[in-house]
Amino acid sequence: MNPPKKIKIGGHNYQVMFPYNFKERVDISGQADHDVQEIRVSEMDGAGVRRTESATGEIFWHEILHCIDHIYNADETSEEAMSKLSQGLYQVLTDNFVIKPKEQKDVSM
């Protein structure tokens, strides 16, 4: 995954911290910190195993959706709904070649 260093969401400039090593907690893979305007995404799971590019990409979009929810929806979206939305968004973006992970092969239909 090669995310941008910064991303503008709702007029706010978020710094993208990737890869980010969560030393304080091993049970999280991504985080949107609205106070300091940072999006943090880890390449590793809690056991120290590298995630696939698609898993890491979905986490990135998940955190972007958290930022959108925070700015426009007062953090009203549940974590379960956020996960479903980020999976769907990632699928649409990759299947329609808006984004193309390195591991994804171009398959003709």
Phi, psi and omega in degrees: 000140180228076182285162175293157178287330179222150176218136181263124181228117178059035180084000181251139179264111178264133173278132178262120181257099181214131354283145180246135179257108178283096180279328184284334180211133178262356184267007177239150182244343179206160182202137172249115179256104185284336180293320180252004178054060176232142169248124183244130181225130179264147173272343187250149174273182183298337179268002180085015179267134181292131177285159174291160179297323180293320178295317179294319178297319178296321178298318178302311180293327175302314181291324175299317178297324175300319179295315178299315179299318180297315185284316188256347188227014176053039178057038183274345184277131180291159179296323178297314178295321179298319179296318178295317179296318181291324175297315179295316180297315180298319180297315180296316181295320181282319181294334181255015174058028171289320171232150183223100177299151180302324184282346182280132178265145176282108184250123178282144180265000000 
